[in-house]
Amino acid sequence: MAFECQKAWKVSSGLADDAWDEEITSSPQVSSPHFSLIKEAGNQSKSSGNIQKPSLTITDISHQTHCRFLELPPVIIAEIFNHLNPRDLSIVSCVCRLFWRISSDSHGWKEFYCERWGLPVPLKASEMSALAPEKSWRELYVEREARSKAFLGRFKVDALHGHTEPIRSVCLLASANIILTAGYDTVIRMWNMEEGLLIDHSCPLLSTIRAIAADTEMLAVGGTEAFVRCWRAVPELPHLFDISGRTGKSTEFCLRGHVGPITCLGLDQTRIYSGSWDMSIRIWDRASLKCLKILRHGDWVWALVTRGPNVVSTAGSDMYTWDVETGQQIRIRLNVHVGNAYALQCSRSGHLLFTGGEDGAIHMFEGRSPRHHTSHSSDGFAIIDKPIASWVPHSSPVYSLAFEDPWLVSASGDGKLAMMDVRKLLKLGSNAKSKIDIDNRGQWQNAAIITLQTEPPQRLLHGFYKNLYSVDIGAERMVCGGEEGIVRIWDFTQALETERRVQASRNIRLENRQRRKKAQAATFNKSKQVDPYTAIAKSCESNVGGNSIWQRHDDRNKVNA
């Protein structure tokens, strides 16, 4: 179809905006273009006998009716916009007012948002009473994308004291405004995320707690007792879970079946996942509390993460991918790290996998079926998958990873938190020669194998003198705990506002400096400009002495005469 773009997109006459500023009550009638195939006879050379084959060209023979993109029904335009990525959709929204209106209401923004961050956190009661107009998904996406830059700004650190021994696990539940921590002192402590105050704590559970998982409906913890201890949420409580038992409601229950310490936990809408040193992962039904599947590994299970129909786990130095419904092993990646693979994380969409291990390195893998840079083991089953990117930000083992798109945070035994913007890795990989497409919708495109052993992370947070065992991240906060027994909250909520004030102050200082320079230049130029009357007066004053000498000379001549 040949669109007459130059005629249809003449914004000088206001055609694009005027065409869509009218109220859209019904779909406009689209003029059907008329096309014809015209044969162009080639020049025949009688002397050589070579005959050029006729070529077919498509031309519009109707000059009275033109098929313009602007004349398509808004429903069709909206459907076309649904196939664009966020960047292209933002560019298209700048063309005209209706494009901006259609792109703002596009369901693609909701998919983009949920694919990266999930559903938005519910507003508080105070925010609901503000009667603020409802935001579109486009506005929510742009706002959240801007908030992700806060982790490069200034922060404040709150230290929460209460644990008497090292902390093994932390969990940040932003939707409930709480932080859950536990460790060697066998006590679960619940903190207010914003105020940093202790809300509640459990009684001693008589075993080290190594894993915590929570959502708005359930809290699960596991440790050396080899069973999972769970609490159901109490809607009447502002902090959801009654871990101290003060309400008197029986919300606590246990899941038994493991024969070794539990090291990792996971939750989804219908299941509970628990990994143990007994080299297995058990899948439990949240309603019936029965064990549905047992996933057998070849070594101690260190970490697991659930994404959609799959669960990914690390055992020893290998990484496994399982099908939740059937319990079948989909693939295994051998020797992901030199030593144990302690940490594992995954993007919400499942396109990217991150592992951290005993060698202090962090690897990024393709979460979907690998198409490039793979080889198989001798039995033809295990996949030796090369990472998309690798970097070594730590000098000690990486014990924990947390991901909040686009930031990946790692906690290590060297007492440091390393933050890496995953988008930077993908941009670096886009310049490489060997490329792979991770997402066909353009979310993670043009990634390539890159090694960043010398590339520093975007940010390193210091201040710890002992091992860090666990870290978690939210939209504007991070929480970590380790051998010191102190919970630290890194608050970036005011980072963007502080940066705006600093930038405004910097601009004011720059303007004042420019004014002073202009004033100095004007004064200097003014001093160079000589007033004619002042110049005559100065010349007269300088000639007073000279005139008296010539006058005396004239007097002598008169006397001699």
N, C-alpha and C positions, 0 to 999 in steps of 0.2 A: 504494500500500500504506500503510495507516494503522498506524503503530506507536504503542502506548500508552507514550509515552516517560516520563511521570511515574511510572507504575507500575514500568516496567522499570529505571529508573535511580535508585531510591531507595538512595543509598549509606549512609543512616543505619542501615539494617538489614544493611549489608555484603553486599548482593546481588551487586554488580558484582565484588567481589574473591572472595567465596566461590564464585561460580559458576565461576571460572576457576582457583582454587587446586587443584582436583582434577587428578589425572593424566589427560591426554587420550590415551586408548587408541584410541578410535574416534570417528567423527564423530557428534555428538548428533543425535537425531531431531528434525527441525523440524516443529512442528505447522503444518499448513496452515491459514491463516486462511480464514474464510468471509465473503464480501462479498455484498451485495445492493444493487441499485439500487431506491430507493424514490421514487415519484413524490409530490411535494407539490403538491396541488391549490391553485391560487392563489385568492385571494378574487375573486369575481365581483361586479361592481357592476352590478346590474340597471338602475339609473337611468341610468348613463352608457353602459352597454353595452360597456365595456372589459373584456376578459378577460385576466388575467395568465397568461402561459404557465407551465406546470408546470416546476419546476426539479428536476434530478437531483442527489442527494447520495449519497456513498458512506459507508455506516455498517457497522460491524462488529456482526453480529447474534449472534456467539458470544462469550459472556463467560467461557467455560470454557477456551478455547484462545486464546492471544495470540501473535502473531508478534513476537518481540523480536530486536533486532540481536545480542544476546549469544548467542542460540541458533543463529546461523549457524555452519556448520563453519569451523574455523580456516583452512582452505585458501581459502575464499571471502573471509574477512576479510583474509587476507594479499594476495590479488589486489586487493581494494579499496584497501589501503594502498599498493600499488605505483603507484597513480595520484595520490598526494598529493605535494606538494612538501616539501622538508626542514622548513620551518617548521610546516606542518600535521601532518606525521608526528610531529614532536616534541611537539606539543600533544596528539595522540591518544594517545601513549604514556603520558601522565600520567593517563589515565582509570582504568585498572585494571592489575593485574599481568600478565594475559595479553596485553593490548594492548601493554604495554611489551615483553613477550617476543616477540610477533609482529613488532612494529615494529623491534626490534633485529635480528632475523634476516631482515628484508625485503631482497630483492635491490635494492630501490630505492636503498638507501644506497650500494651499490657503483656503481650508475649515476650517482648524484649526485657521488660522489667522483671517479670516472674522468672524468666530463664536465668537471670543474673543474680537476683536477690530474693526471690520468692515473693509472697504476698506482703504488702506493707504492714508494719506493726500497727495494731489498732491504736487509735487516739485515746488519750486520757479523758476523764470526765470534764476536767477544766478546759481542755482543748475542744471538746465537743460542744461546750456551751458558748464558745466564742462566736458561733454562727458564721464562721468563715465560709466563703463559697467553695463548693466542691471542686477539687482540682481534677483536671483531665490526666489521663495516663501519660500523655506527653510531658506535662508539667512535672508530674511525679518523677518521670525518668530523668529529665534534665536536672531537677533539684538533687536527686540522689547521685547523679554523675558528678555534680559540682561538690557534693559533700565528700566524695571519695578523695578529693584533693586535700582534705583537712589533715590527713596523716603526714603530710609534708610540712605542716605548720607547727606552731608552738603548742605546748601541752603543759598540764600540771599533773603531778603524781600524788596519789593518796596511798599511804601504807596502812594496811589493816592488820592489827595485832590481835591475837586470840589463840592461834594454834601453838601448841607447845613442842611440836616436832615437825619434821619436814612435810611439805605439802606435795602430794602425788598427783592430784587432779583438780582442775578448776572448770567451771561451766558458767557461761554468761547467757542468761535468758532475758534478752532485752524486752520481749513482749510483756513480761511480768515484772520488769524492773528489779531483778534479783540476780545475785551471784552466789553460786554454790561451790564450796571448797571442802576438801577432805584429804586425809593423808595418814601418816603413821600414828597419830594420836587417836585414831579410830572414831573421831567425832565429825559429823557433818555440820558445817556452819553455813548459815544463810545470811547474806548481807544485802543491804539496800544499794543498788547500783549507783544512784545519783548522790546520795548522802554519805555512803560509805559506813553506815552504822550496822551493827549486828542486829538482825531481826529475830532469829531463832537458831537453836542448835539441838542436835539429837543427843541422846545419852550415849555413852561409849558402847561401840558395837563389837568390841573385843577382837577386832582383826583390822589389819591395814587395808585401807580403802584405796584402790588403784584406778578406778574408773567411775565416771559420773556421766549420765545422759539424762536429759530432761526436755520436755515440751510443755505446752500449756495444760496437758491432761495427765501426765505421769512423770514421776521421778524414779530413776533406777540407779543403783550403786552396786558395785561389786568389788571384792577383794580376796584376801587369802582364805576366807571361809569357804570358797568354792561354790557359793550360791548367790543368786541375784536378789537383792532386797529392794522392794518397790513401794512407792506411795502413790495413791490416786489423788488427784487434785480436789480440793474442797472449794467450790465456787464462792462460798461466803467469805473466805479468807482473802485479804488483799495480796498476800504472798503465796497463795495457792496451796502450799503443802504444809501439813501438820507433822513435821518431823519430830517434834518433842512430845506429841500425844496429849497436848493440853486440852484439846477440844473433846476428847473422849470418843471420837468417832474412829471406827476400825477401818482405816484406809491403808494399812500396811499389809503386805503379803510377800512371800518368798517363792523363788523359782529354783528348784533343786534338780541336779542332774550332772553337773560337772564334777570331775574328780581332781581338779587342780585349781590353783588360784586364777581368778578372773582378771584379765588385763585390759579389756576393752568392751564397750557397750555401744549399742545403736538403737534408734527408735524410728519407726515410721507410723503411718496412720493405723495399721492393723497388726504390726508385728514388733517383737522385741528381739534384738540380736545380742548375743553374748559370746565373747571369745576368751579362751583360757589356755593355760600352759599344758592342758591335757591334749593339745594339738587338735582342737575341734572348735567349731562355731555352732552354737545351737540357736535355732529359730523358734520363737515362742509366739503363740497366738495371744493377742492382748485381751480378747474377750473370754476365751475358755482357759487361758493360762496353761495350755498344753504344749509340749514340744512337738513341732511340726517336722523339722528337718535337722539332721546333724551333718555338718560339712567337715570331712576329715582332711587334715593337713599333714605335711611331712615333718613339721617342726613346731616349736612353741609359737602360738599365735600372739602377735604383738599389737596389731591395730586392725580396725575394720571401718568401712564407710559404706553407707547404703545410698544408692541412686537409682530410683525407678525400679525396674524389674531385676536389677543386679545388685550384688553385694561384692565389694572388693576388699581383700584382706592381705596382710603380710604375715608370713610365718618364716622364721629364720631369716635368710637373705632373699627369699623369693616373694613374688606377688601373685595372688590368685584372683580370678574373676569367676563368680558363680551365678547361676540362674536360680532365683529365689523360689519360683514355682516348682521346678522339677528337682532342685538340689544338685543339679549336674554342674560339673566344672567346665566352664567355657574355655578358659585359657590359663596358662601359668607362664609368668615371666621369670626366668631363672637368673640368679645372681644379680639382683638389682643393685645391691650394695656389697661392699667388702665388709663382711660382718653382718650383724643383725639389722634388719629394716625396722626401726623402732616406731617411726611415725608415718602416717598416711593421711592424705586429704584429697578432695575431689571438688571440682567446680559443680555448681548446682545443676547445670545442664548435663554433666557427665562427660563433657568433651575432653577435659584435661584431668590428669592424675598427677599427684605430687607425692614423692616419698622422701623421707629423711632417714639416715642410718648411722651406724656406728663409725663410719669413716668420715663423718662431718660434712658429707655432700648432700645436696638436694637435687633430685632428678624430676623432670617434667615429662610425662608420657601422654600419648594420645589415648583417650578413654574409649573411643569407639574401636571398631575392628581395624587393626593396623594394616596399611596398604603398602607402606614403603619401609625400608631400612629394617627388615625383619629376616630372621632365619629360624630354622626349626632344629629341635634336638634330635638325637640319634633315633629315638623311637617315633619321630614325626608328629608328636603331640604337643610338647612344650614349645612355646614361642620365645625365642631369644630376641626381645624387642629393644632396639636402641632408643634412648630417650630423645625427645625433641630438644631439650635444653638441659644443661647440667652446670651447676655452680657450687663453689665450696666457700660459704661465708663463715664457717666456724672451724675452730681448731680442736673441738671435742665432739662427741656424739650428739646428734640431733635427736632429742627425746620427744618433741611435740611439734605439730604443725597446725596452723589455723588459717582458713581462707575466707576472705570477704572481698568479693570481686571489686577491683582487680588486685588486691593486696594479699600476698602470702607472707605469713609471719612464722618464724621458726624460733624455738627455744632450745638452748644447748647447754651442755655441761661446762662450757667456758663462761657461763654467767652472762650471756648476751642474747638480746632479741634482734634478729635480722629481718628487715622488711624489704620485700622485693615486689615491684610493680610488674605483673605478668605481661602487661601490654608492651612494656619496654623490651622484654625478651622476644615477643612476636614481631616487633618492629625491627629489631636487630636481625631476626631470622628472615625477614622479608627481603633483605639485601643479599642473602646467600644464594648459591646456585641451585642447590637441591631443595625443592619446595614441596610441601604437601598441604592440602586443604583439609582443615580439621572440621570446619562447619560449612555446609553448602549454602547457608544463608548469609555468610559473610561475617559472622561473629568472630571466628578465629581463623583468619585466612593467612595464607602465605607464611606459614611457620616452617622452620627448617632446623636442622641439627646445628646447634651452636654450643660451644663450651665456654663458660665464663669463670674459669678458675682464677683469672686475674681481674674480673669485673666486680667491683664492689657492689653490695646491695644499695638500694636507694637510701636506707637509713639503718643505723645501728644504735640500739638503746643500751646504754651501759648502766652501771650502778649496782651490780650484783657481784658478790664475792664468792658465791658458791653455785652449785648446779641449779639449773632451772629445769623442772620436770614437766611443766604443763603450761599452755598458753591458750587463750581463746580471744576472739575478736568480734566486735559488733560494728554497727554503722559508724560510730564515733568514739569508741572506747576499746581498750585492750585490758585484759587481766591476766596475770601470770603468778605462779607460785613455784617454790623450789625448796632447796635444802635449808634455807634460812628460816622457814616457817612463817614468812611474812607474805601476805597477799598485797600485790601492788596493782593499782588501777591507773592506767594511762588515759587521761581525759583530754580529748581533742575537740570537745564541743565548741569551744570559743576560738578555735584556731583560725577559721575563716574571718570571723569578725575582727580578731586581733590583727590579722594580715591586712584587712581593709583599713583599719585605723592607722597602722604603720605606713601603708602605702599613701594614705591621705596626708599624714604628717610629712612623709618624704616629698610628696608633690608640693606641699606648702613651702618647705625649706628650699626646694629647687626654684620655685617661683620667686621667693625672696632673694635668693642668690642671683637670679637673672636680673631682678630689678636693681640690685646693688651694682651689678656689672654695667647695666645701662646707665645708671646715674654717674658712676665713675667715668664711663666713656664720654658722657655728655659734658661733665666737668672738665675733663682733659681737652676735649675739642673746644670748649668755650675759652679755656685759657690760651689756646693757640690763636684764636681769632682776635686781632688787634683793632681797638676802637680808633678811628682816624683822628678824632679830637684829642684823645689821650696821646697818640703818637706825636702830634704837632706840639703839644705842651711839653712832652719829654724832650723833643728836639730843641725847643727854645731854651729849656733849662740847661741842656748840655752845651749850648752855644753862648751862654752868658759870659763864662771865663774867656773864651776866645775873642769875643767882641771887645772886651776891655783891653786886651793886649794890642789889637789892631788900632784901637783908639789912641793909646799912648804913643804908638808908632807914628800916627798921623800928627800928633801934637809936637813931637820932636822935629818932624820935617818942617812944620810951620815955624818953630823957633830958629832953626838953622837958616831958614830963608830970611 
